[in-house]
Amino acid sequence: MNTWPNLPVWLSELVANTWRAAEWLAWERVWRPELARRSVTPDMLEPVGDPSRPTGISAFSPERGWRSGRIDWEADAELTAVLTGMRRLVDELDRK
């Protein structure tokens, strides 16, 4: 069952016990719209590596091909590691 609407099941399961209201709002108000501006929908997001502890988030952009954003579980705060990975993915989607 998908705990969080508008997230792929693998991502919902990954953040279900971590994200609080602020992280959910960041996804809804910042990263989901930023991805949409780049023609990437939530169902296009895929884990890099083990879905229960991925090393990144990847997506296929029609304009840019496959891109991924690294999730650094050690350096980034556990609470925001996935959101930081989203930011990195958006940065990669913008890279020429």
Beta strands, then each sheet from edge to edge (+ up, - down):
strand 1: 46-48
strand 2: 56-61
strand 3: 65-70
sheet 1: 1+ 2- 3+
end
